[in-house]
């Protein structure tokens, strides 16, 4: 019997939740910048209610661990820890960049994906991923902070066909021109909780769930308090 997994993502302007129940995925997503705090719990209640489930009937709670906006990452892990603690659930953290890779593969079928998210301050959250199995990704560069100049240098070295996902591409459109014959832009700007579920399931099967107190965010910046969005 597949586990019942609730996934929560508030790391960007998108607020999304998804549920794996009896092997079926359902999801909700809204673009609500600066309003995730008010929306995330009602969305959780809505998606659980639609399947007549309570938190106590779940097996694990998955959350987007970052990178992303400082306040969004902090909100997501805080809400997730609160829900998991109240229902005595273990947790699984999933990279937002890997979620983008999973989503781009779902859309395009490409097995090589560059996930690039705007990190503000002239920087990019960057990950280059190659699919090594079903819902399993190997990070050539899994979670890094790069300048556009550094990103261009990496793109110049690429071979084969790569899908591009994330909101950094329209912000830095010149990146798509560097090695254009190998790049294909996916129609996916922000990570979605539905793409977290296959990754969380893989981690669950590998014993990757942790107690609430061991769940950790990923910010990629040392001084996030001063450099938050």
Secondary structure as the mmCIF struct_conf table of DSSP 4:
data_model
#
loop_
_struct_conf.conf_type_id
_struct_conf.id
_struct_conf.beg_label_comp_id
_struct_conf.beg_label_asym_id
_struct_conf.beg_label_seq_id
_struct_conf.end_label_comp_id
_struct_conf.end_label_asym_id
_struct_conf.end_label_seq_id
HELX_LH_PP_P HELX_LH_PP_P1 UNK A 2 UNK A 4
STRN STRN1 UNK A 5 UNK A 9
BEND BEND1 UNK A 11 UNK A 13
STRN STRN2 UNK A 14 UNK A 21
TURN_TY1_P TURN_TY1_P1 UNK A 22 UNK A 23
STRN STRN3 UNK A 24 UNK A 31
TURN_TY1_P TURN_TY1_P2 UNK A 33 UNK A 34
HELX_RH_AL_P HELX_RH_AL_P1 UNK A 36 UNK A 50
TURN_TY1_P TURN_TY1_P3 UNK A 51 UNK A 52
HELX_RH_3T_P HELX_RH_3T_P1 UNK A 55 UNK A 57
BEND BEND2 UNK A 59 UNK A 59
STRN STRN4 UNK A 60 UNK A 66
BEND BEND3 UNK A 67 UNK A 68
HELX_RH_AL_P HELX_RH_AL_P2 UNK A 70 UNK A 87
TURN_TY1_P TURN_TY1_P4 UNK A 88 UNK A 88
STRN STRN5 UNK A 90 UNK A 95
HELX_RH_AL_P HELX_RH_AL_P3 UNK A 96 UNK A 108
BEND BEND4 UNK A 111 UNK A 111
STRN STRN6 UNK A 112 UNK A 118
BEND BEND5 UNK A 120 UNK A 120
TURN_TY1_P TURN_TY1_P5 UNK A 121 UNK A 122
STRN STRN7 UNK A 123 UNK A 133
TURN_TY1_P TURN_TY1_P6 UNK A 134 UNK A 135
STRN STRN8 UNK A 136 UNK A 147
HELX_RH_AL_P HELX_RH_AL_P4 UNK A 148 UNK A 156
TURN_TY1_P TURN_TY1_P7 UNK A 157 UNK A 157
BEND BEND6 UNK A 160 UNK A 160
STRN STRN9 UNK A 162 UNK A 165
BEND BEND7 UNK A 166 UNK A 166
TURN_TY1_P TURN_TY1_P8 UNK A 167 UNK A 167
HELX_RH_AL_P HELX_RH_AL_P5 UNK A 168 UNK A 171
TURN_TY1_P TURN_TY1_P9 UNK A 172 UNK A 174
HELX_RH_AL_P HELX_RH_AL_P6 UNK A 175 UNK A 178
TURN_TY1_P TURN_TY1_P10 UNK A 179 UNK A 179
HELX_RH_3T_P HELX_RH_3T_P2 UNK A 180 UNK A 182
STRN STRN10 UNK A 183 UNK A 185
BEND BEND8 UNK A 187 UNK A 187
BEND BEND9 UNK A 190 UNK A 190
HELX_RH_AL_P HELX_RH_AL_P7 UNK A 193 UNK A 205
TURN_TY1_P TURN_TY1_P11 UNK A 206 UNK A 207
STRN STRN11 UNK A 210 UNK A 210
HELX_RH_3T_P HELX_RH_3T_P3 UNK A 212 UNK A 214
TURN_TY1_P TURN_TY1_P12 UNK A 222 UNK A 223
HELX_RH_AL_P HELX_RH_AL_P8 UNK A 224 UNK A 227
#
